[in-house]
Amino acid sequence: MSKAKFERTKPHVNVGTIGHVDHGKTTLTAAITKVMAEASGGEFKNYADI
């Protein structure tokens, strides 16, 4: 028996951040998730949860 086909119904984006230690990568990621959650109803990830 085969699996049911997975249908992607939401836009999906992977964002990678690179840079030196203590240059704000986690802060930037938290800010992006907050803005995107407010704009499109996604789940906000707090700074401490990243």
mmCIF file of the N, C-alpha and C atoms, coordinates in Angstrom:
data_MODEL
# 
_entry.id   MODEL 
# 
loop_
_atom_site.group_PDB 
_atom_site.id 
_atom_site.type_symbol 
_atom_site.label_atom_id 
_atom_site.label_alt_id 
_atom_site.label_comp_id 
_atom_site.label_asym_id 
_atom_site.label_entity_id 
_atom_site.label_seq_id 
_atom_site.pdbx_PDB_ins_code 
_atom_site.Cartn_x 
_atom_site.Cartn_y 
_atom_site.Cartn_z 
_atom_site.occupancy 
_atom_site.B_iso_or_equiv 
_atom_site.pdbx_formal_charge 
_atom_site.auth_seq_id 
_atom_site.auth_comp_id 
_atom_site.auth_asym_id 
_atom_site.auth_atom_id 
_atom_site.pdbx_PDB_model_num 
ATOM 1   N N  . MET A 1 1  ? 0.853  -1.175 0.000  1.00 0.00 ? 1  MET A N  1 
ATOM 2   C CA . MET A 1 1  ? 0.000  0.000  0.000  1.00 0.00 ? 1  MET A CA 1 
ATOM 3   C C  . MET A 1 1  ? 0.899  1.239  0.000  1.00 0.00 ? 1  MET A C  1 
ATOM 4   N N  . SER A 1 2  ? 0.684  2.144  -0.927 1.00 0.00 ? 2  SER A N  1 
ATOM 5   C CA . SER A 1 2  ? 1.520  3.344  -1.025 1.00 0.00 ? 2  SER A CA 1 
ATOM 6   C C  . SER A 1 2  ? 0.983  4.466  -0.142 1.00 0.00 ? 2  SER A C  1 
ATOM 7   N N  . LYS A 1 3  ? 1.886  5.367  0.184  1.00 0.00 ? 3  LYS A N  1 
ATOM 8   C CA . LYS A 1 3  ? 1.505  6.523  0.997  1.00 0.00 ? 3  LYS A CA 1 
ATOM 9   C C  . LYS A 1 3  ? 0.702  7.505  0.156  1.00 0.00 ? 3  LYS A C  1 
ATOM 10  N N  . ALA A 1 4  ? -0.153 8.263  0.817  1.00 0.00 ? 4  ALA A N  1 
ATOM 11  C CA . ALA A 1 4  ? -0.883 9.323  0.127  1.00 0.00 ? 4  ALA A CA 1 
ATOM 12  C C  . ALA A 1 4  ? 0.093  10.420 -0.269 1.00 0.00 ? 4  ALA A C  1 
ATOM 13  N N  . LYS A 1 5  ? -0.158 11.059 -1.391 1.00 0.00 ? 5  LYS A N  1 
ATOM 14  C CA . LYS A 1 5  ? 0.727  12.111 -1.872 1.00 0.00 ? 5  LYS A CA 1 
ATOM 15  C C  . LYS A 1 5  ? 0.617  13.337 -0.963 1.00 0.00 ? 5  LYS A C  1 
ATOM 16  N N  . PHE A 1 6  ? 1.779  13.897 -0.579 1.00 0.00 ? 6  PHE A N  1 
ATOM 17  C CA . PHE A 1 6  ? 1.814  15.084 0.269  1.00 0.00 ? 6  PHE A CA 1 
ATOM 18  C C  . PHE A 1 6  ? 1.589  16.310 -0.599 1.00 0.00 ? 6  PHE A C  1 
ATOM 19  N N  . GLU A 1 7  ? 0.598  17.101 -0.268 1.00 0.00 ? 7  GLU A N  1 
ATOM 20  C CA . GLU A 1 7  ? 0.285  18.325 -1.009 1.00 0.00 ? 7  GLU A CA 1 
ATOM 21  C C  . GLU A 1 7  ? 0.760  19.531 -0.220 1.00 0.00 ? 7  GLU A C  1 
ATOM 22  N N  . ARG A 1 8  ? 1.638  20.323 -0.811 1.00 0.00 ? 8  ARG A N  1 
ATOM 23  C CA . ARG A 1 8  ? 2.088  21.564 -0.170 1.00 0.00 ? 8  ARG A CA 1 
ATOM 24  C C  . ARG A 1 8  ? 1.062  22.653 -0.477 1.00 0.00 ? 8  ARG A C  1 
ATOM 25  N N  . THR A 1 9  ? 0.454  23.172 0.577  1.00 0.00 ? 9  THR A N  1 
ATOM 26  C CA . THR A 1 9  ? -0.563 24.199 0.383  1.00 0.00 ? 9  THR A CA 1 
ATOM 27  C C  . THR A 1 9  ? -0.112 25.561 0.879  1.00 0.00 ? 9  THR A C  1 
ATOM 28  N N  . LYS A 1 10 ? 1.036  25.611 1.562  1.00 0.00 ? 10 LYS A N  1 
ATOM 29  C CA . LYS A 1 10 ? 1.553  26.880 2.068  1.00 0.00 ? 10 LYS A CA 1 
ATOM 30  C C  . LYS A 1 10 ? 2.896  27.168 1.411  1.00 0.00 ? 10 LYS A C  1 
ATOM 31  N N  . PRO A 1 11 ? 3.214  28.447 1.228  1.00 0.00 ? 11 PRO A N  1 
ATOM 32  C CA . PRO A 1 11 ? 4.554  28.774 0.728  1.00 0.00 ? 11 PRO A CA 1 
ATOM 33  C C  . PRO A 1 11 ? 5.609  28.326 1.740  1.00 0.00 ? 11 PRO A C  1 
ATOM 34  N N  . HIS A 1 12 ? 6.756  27.906 1.249  1.00 0.00 ? 12 HIS A N  1 
ATOM 35  C CA . HIS A 1 12 ? 7.804  27.384 2.120  1.00 0.00 ? 12 HIS A CA 1 
ATOM 36  C C  . HIS A 1 12 ? 9.129  28.026 1.743  1.00 0.00 ? 12 HIS A C  1 
ATOM 37  N N  . VAL A 1 13 ? 9.848  28.505 2.746  1.00 0.00 ? 13 VAL A N  1 
ATOM 38  C CA . VAL A 1 13 ? 11.143 29.139 2.506  1.00 0.00 ? 13 VAL A CA 1 
ATOM 39  C C  . VAL A 1 13 ? 12.122 28.683 3.579  1.00 0.00 ? 13 VAL A C  1 
ATOM 40  N N  . ASN A 1 14 ? 13.304 28.309 3.166  1.00 0.00 ? 14 ASN A N  1 
ATOM 41  C CA . ASN A 1 14 ? 14.400 28.047 4.105  1.00 0.00 ? 14 ASN A CA 1 
ATOM 42  C C  . ASN A 1 14 ? 15.346 29.232 4.038  1.00 0.00 ? 14 ASN A C  1 
ATOM 43  N N  . VAL A 1 15 ? 15.683 29.767 5.192  1.00 0.00 ? 15 VAL A N  1 
ATOM 44  C CA . VAL A 1 15 ? 16.601 30.902 5.256  1.00 0.00 ? 15 VAL A CA 1 
ATOM 45  C C  . VAL A 1 15 ? 17.803 30.486 6.091  1.00 0.00 ? 15 VAL A C  1 
ATOM 46  N N  . GLY A 1 16 ? 18.984 30.637 5.531  1.00 0.00 ? 16 GLY A N  1 
ATOM 47  C CA . GLY A 1 16 ? 20.207 30.334 6.259  1.00 0.00 ? 16 GLY A CA 1 
ATOM 48  C C  . GLY A 1 16 ? 20.935 31.626 6.589  1.00 0.00 ? 16 GLY A C  1 
ATOM 49  N N  . THR A 1 17 ? 21.523 31.681 7.763  1.00 0.00 ? 17 THR A N  1 
ATOM 50  C CA . THR A 1 17 ? 22.299 32.863 8.148  1.00 0.00 ? 17 THR A CA 1 
ATOM 51  C C  . THR A 1 17 ? 23.727 32.434 8.433  1.00 0.00 ? 17 THR A C  1 
ATOM 52  N N  . ILE A 1 18 ? 24.660 33.221 7.939  1.00 0.00 ? 18 ILE A N  1 
ATOM 53  C CA . ILE A 1 18 ? 26.067 32.965 8.214  1.00 0.00 ? 18 ILE A CA 1 
ATOM 54  C C  . ILE A 1 18 ? 26.688 34.248 8.728  1.00 0.00 ? 18 ILE A C  1 
ATOM 55  N N  . GLY A 1 19 ? 27.704 34.116 9.505  1.00 0.00 ? 19 GLY A N  1 
ATOM 56  C CA . GLY A 1 19 ? 28.391 35.289 10.018 1.00 0.00 ? 19 GLY A CA 1 
ATOM 57  C C  . GLY A 1 19 ? 29.168 34.951 11.275 1.00 0.00 ? 19 GLY A C  1 
ATOM 58  N N  . HIS A 1 20 ? 29.892 35.906 11.731 1.00 0.00 ? 20 HIS A N  1 
ATOM 59  C CA . HIS A 1 20 ? 30.748 35.730 12.900 1.00 0.00 ? 20 HIS A CA 1 
ATOM 60  C C  . HIS A 1 20 ? 29.911 35.688 14.168 1.00 0.00 ? 20 HIS A C  1 
ATOM 61  N N  . VAL A 1 21 ? 30.466 35.084 15.201 1.00 0.00 ? 21 VAL A N  1 
ATOM 62  C CA . VAL A 1 21 ? 29.792 34.990 16.489 1.00 0.00 ? 21 VAL A CA 1 
ATOM 63  C C  . VAL A 1 21 ? 29.487 36.399 17.025 1.00 0.00 ? 21 VAL A C  1 
ATOM 64  N N  . ASP A 1 22 ? 28.337 36.545 17.670 1.00 0.00 ? 22 ASP A N  1 
ATOM 65  C CA . ASP A 1 22 ? 27.896 37.809 18.282 1.00 0.00 ? 22 ASP A CA 1 
ATOM 66  C C  . ASP A 1 22 ? 27.665 38.937 17.282 1.00 0.00 ? 22 ASP A C  1 
ATOM 67  N N  . HIS A 1 23 ? 27.255 38.602 16.073 1.00 0.00 ? 23 HIS A N  1 
ATOM 68  C CA . HIS A 1 23 ? 26.958 39.641 15.088 1.00 0.00 ? 23 HIS A CA 1 
ATOM 69  C C  . HIS A 1 23 ? 25.471 39.733 14.760 1.00 0.00 ? 23 HIS A C  1 
ATOM 70  N N  . GLY A 1 24 ? 24.605 39.126 15.572 1.00 0.00 ? 24 GLY A N  1 
ATOM 71  C CA . GLY A 1 24 ? 23.168 39.357 15.462 1.00 0.00 ? 24 GLY A CA 1 
ATOM 72  C C  . GLY A 1 24 ? 22.385 38.381 14.610 1.00 0.00 ? 24 GLY A C  1 
ATOM 73  N N  . LYS A 1 25 ? 22.918 37.217 14.303 1.00 0.00 ? 25 LYS A N  1 
ATOM 74  C CA . LYS A 1 25 ? 22.198 36.256 13.463 1.00 0.00 ? 25 LYS A CA 1 
ATOM 75  C C  . LYS A 1 25 ? 20.912 35.780 14.134 1.00 0.00 ? 25 LYS A C  1 
ATOM 76  N N  . THR A 1 26 ? 20.974 35.437 15.418 1.00 0.00 ? 26 THR A N  1 
ATOM 77  C CA . THR A 1 26 ? 19.793 34.955 16.124 1.00 0.00 ? 26 THR A CA 1 
ATOM 78  C C  . THR A 1 26 ? 18.770 36.066 16.297 1.00 0.00 ? 26 THR A C  1 
ATOM 79  N N  . THR A 1 27 ? 19.221 37.269 16.578 1.00 0.00 ? 27 THR A N  1 
ATOM 80  C CA . THR A 1 27 ? 18.321 38.415 16.707 1.00 0.00 ? 27 THR A CA 1 
ATOM 81  C C  . THR A 1 27 ? 17.608 38.680 15.388 1.00 0.00 ? 27 THR A C  1 
ATOM 82  N N  . LEU A 1 28 ? 18.337 38.617 14.289 1.00 0.00 ? 28 LEU A N  1 
ATOM 83  C CA . LEU A 1 28 ? 17.742 38.804 12.965 1.00 0.00 ? 28 LEU A CA 1 
ATOM 84  C C  . LEU A 1 28 ? 16.711 37.720 12.677 1.00 0.00 ? 28 LEU A C  1 
ATOM 85  N N  . THR A 1 29 ? 17.033 36.476 13.002 1.00 0.00 ? 29 THR A N  1 
ATOM 86  C CA . THR A 1 29 ? 16.104 35.370 12.772 1.00 0.00 ? 29 THR A CA 1 
ATOM 87  C C  . THR A 1 29 ? 14.830 35.548 13.594 1.00 0.00 ? 29 THR A C  1 
ATOM 88  N N  . ALA A 1 30 ? 14.951 35.965 14.846 1.00 0.00 ? 30 ALA A N  1 
ATOM 89  C CA . ALA A 1 30 ? 13.775 36.211 15.688 1.00 0.00 ? 30 ALA A CA 1 
ATOM 90  C C  . ALA A 1 30 ? 12.924 37.334 15.109 1.00 0.00 ? 30 ALA A C  1 
ATOM 91  N N  . ALA A 1 31 ? 13.561 38.389 14.618 1.00 0.00 ? 31 ALA A N  1 
ATOM 92  C CA . ALA A 1 31 ? 12.826 39.508 14.028 1.00 0.00 ? 31 ALA A CA 1 
ATOM 93  C C  . ALA A 1 31 ? 12.096 39.070 12.758 1.00 0.00 ? 31 ALA A C  1 
ATOM 94  N N  . ILE A 1 32 ? 12.750 38.269 11.929 1.00 0.00 ? 32 ILE A N  1 
ATOM 95  C CA . ILE A 1 32 ? 12.116 37.784 10.696 1.00 0.00 ? 32 ILE A CA 1 
ATOM 96  C C  . ILE A 1 32 ? 10.906 36.922 11.025 1.00 0.00 ? 32 ILE A C  1 
ATOM 97  N N  . THR A 1 33 ? 11.023 36.014 12.010 1.00 0.00 ? 33 THR A N  1 
ATOM 98  C CA . THR A 1 33 ? 9.879  35.163 12.341 1.00 0.00 ? 33 THR A CA 1 
ATOM 99  C C  . THR A 1 33 ? 8.722  35.982 12.907 1.00 0.00 ? 33 THR A C  1 
ATOM 100 N N  . LYS A 1 34 ? 9.012  37.038 13.659 1.00 0.00 ? 34 LYS A N  1 
ATOM 101 C CA . LYS A 1 34 ? 7.940  37.884 14.202 1.00 0.00 ? 34 LYS A CA 1 
ATOM 102 C C  . LYS A 1 34 ? 7.201  38.606 13.087 1.00 0.00 ? 34 LYS A C  1 
ATOM 103 N N  . VAL A 1 35 ? 7.939  39.209 12.171 1.00 0.00 ? 35 VAL A N  1 
ATOM 104 C CA . VAL A 1 35 ? 7.318  39.942 11.062 1.00 0.00 ? 35 VAL A CA 1 
ATOM 105 C C  . VAL A 1 35 ? 6.513  38.992 10.182 1.00 0.00 ? 35 VAL A C  1 
ATOM 106 N N  . MET A 1 36 ? 7.073  37.831 9.868  1.00 0.00 ? 36 MET A N  1 
ATOM 107 C CA . MET A 1 36 ? 6.367  36.877 9.013  1.00 0.00 ? 36 MET A CA 1 
ATOM 108 C C  . MET A 1 36 ? 5.138  36.296 9.711  1.00 0.00 ? 36 MET A C  1 
ATOM 109 N N  . ALA A 1 37 ? 5.219  36.064 11.017 1.00 0.00 ? 37 ALA A N  1 
ATOM 110 C CA . ALA A 1 37 ? 4.065  35.556 11.756 1.00 0.00 ? 37 ALA A CA 1 
ATOM 111 C C  . ALA A 1 37 ? 2.928  36.570 11.745 1.00 0.00 ? 37 ALA A C  1 
ATOM 112 N N  . GLU A 1 38 ? 3.264  37.847 11.911 1.00 0.00 ? 38 GLU A N  1 
ATOM 113 C CA . GLU A 1 38 ? 2.236  38.892 11.884 1.00 0.00 ? 38 GLU A CA 1 
ATOM 114 C C  . GLU A 1 38 ? 1.661  39.066 10.485 1.00 0.00 ? 38 GLU A C  1 
ATOM 115 N N  . ALA A 1 39 ? 2.492  38.938 9.466  1.00 0.00 ? 39 ALA A N  1 
ATOM 116 C CA . ALA A 1 39 ? 2.046  39.174 8.090  1.00 0.00 ? 39 ALA A CA 1 
ATOM 117 C C  . ALA A 1 39 ? 1.229  38.012 7.531  1.00 0.00 ? 39 ALA A C  1 
ATOM 118 N N  . SER A 1 40 ? 1.594  36.784 7.894  1.00 0.00 ? 40 SER A N  1 
ATOM 119 C CA . SER A 1 40 ? 0.948  35.650 7.237  1.00 0.00 ? 40 SER A CA 1 
ATOM 120 C C  . SER A 1 40 ? 0.340  34.631 8.197  1.00 0.00 ? 40 SER A C  1 
ATOM 121 N N  . GLY A 1 41 ? 0.283  34.954 9.465  1.00 0.00 ? 41 GLY A N  1 
ATOM 122 C CA . GLY A 1 41 ? -0.363 34.057 10.416 1.00 0.00 ? 41 GLY A CA 1 
ATOM 123 C C  . GLY A 1 41 ? 0.470  32.850 10.801 1.00 0.00 ? 41 GLY A C  1 
ATOM 124 N N  . GLY A 1 42 ? 1.776  32.940 10.644 1.00 0.00 ? 42 GLY A N  1 
ATOM 125 C CA . GLY A 1 42 ? 2.655  31.834 11.024 1.00 0.00 ? 42 GLY A CA 1 
ATOM 126 C C  . GLY A 1 42 ? 2.893  31.798 12.515 1.00 0.00 ? 42 GLY A C  1 
ATOM 127 N N  . GLU A 1 43 ? 3.766  30.902 12.920 1.00 0.00 ? 43 GLU A N  1 
ATOM 128 C CA . GLU A 1 43 ? 4.084  30.737 14.339 1.00 0.00 ? 43 GLU A CA 1 
ATOM 129 C C  . GLU A 1 43 ? 5.327  31.543 14.684 1.00 0.00 ? 43 GLU A C  1 
ATOM 130 N N  . PHE A 1 44 ? 5.196  32.434 15.670 1.00 0.00 ? 44 PHE A N  1 
ATOM 131 C CA . PHE A 1 44 ? 6.323  33.255 16.109 1.00 0.00 ? 44 PHE A CA 1 
ATOM 132 C C  . PHE A 1 44 ? 7.234  32.448 17.013 1.00 0.00 ? 44 PHE A C  1 
ATOM 133 N N  . LYS A 1 45 ? 8.536  32.493 16.743 1.00 0.00 ? 45 LYS A N  1 
ATOM 134 C CA . LYS A 1 45 ? 9.538  31.849 17.592 1.00 0.00 ? 45 LYS A CA 1 
ATOM 135 C C  . LYS A 1 45 ? 10.259 32.928 18.376 1.00 0.00 ? 45 LYS A C  1 
ATOM 136 N N  . ASN A 1 46 ? 10.171 32.859 19.696 1.00 0.00 ? 46 ASN A N  1 
ATOM 137 C CA . ASN A 1 46 ? 10.839 33.813 20.553 1.00 0.00 ? 46 ASN A CA 1 
ATOM 138 C C  . ASN A 1 46 ? 12.352 33.643 20.441 1.00 0.00 ? 46 ASN A C  1 
ATOM 139 N N  . TYR A 1 47 ? 13.088 34.694 20.756 1.00 0.00 ? 47 TYR A N  1 
ATOM 140 C CA . TYR A 1 47 ? 14.552 34.669 20.715 1.00 0.00 ? 47 TYR A CA 1 
ATOM 141 C C  . TYR A 1 47 ? 15.108 33.483 21.499 1.00 0.00 ? 47 TYR A C  1 
ATOM 142 N N  . ALA A 1 48 ? 14.550 33.218 22.666 1.00 0.00 ? 48 ALA A N  1 
ATOM 143 C CA . ALA A 1 48 ? 15.037 32.132 23.521 1.00 0.00 ? 48 ALA A CA 1 
ATOM 144 C C  . ALA A 1 48 ? 14.744 30.749 22.946 1.00 0.00 ? 48 ALA A C  1 
ATOM 145 N N  . ASP A 1 49 ? 13.782 30.648 22.024 1.00 0.00 ? 49 ASP A N  1 
ATOM 146 C CA . ASP A 1 49 ? 13.398 29.358 21.444 1.00 0.00 ? 49 ASP A CA 1 
ATOM 147 C C  . ASP A 1 49 ? 14.175 29.006 20.185 1.00 0.00 ? 49 ASP A C  1 
ATOM 148 N N  . ILE A 1 50 ? 14.959 29.940 19.687 1.00 0.00 ? 50 ILE A N  1 
ATOM 149 C CA . ILE A 1 50 ? 15.690 29.695 18.437 1.00 0.00 ? 50 ILE A CA 1 
ATOM 150 C C  . ILE A 1 50 ? 16.987 28.986 18.755 1.00 0.00 ? 50 ILE A C  1 
# 
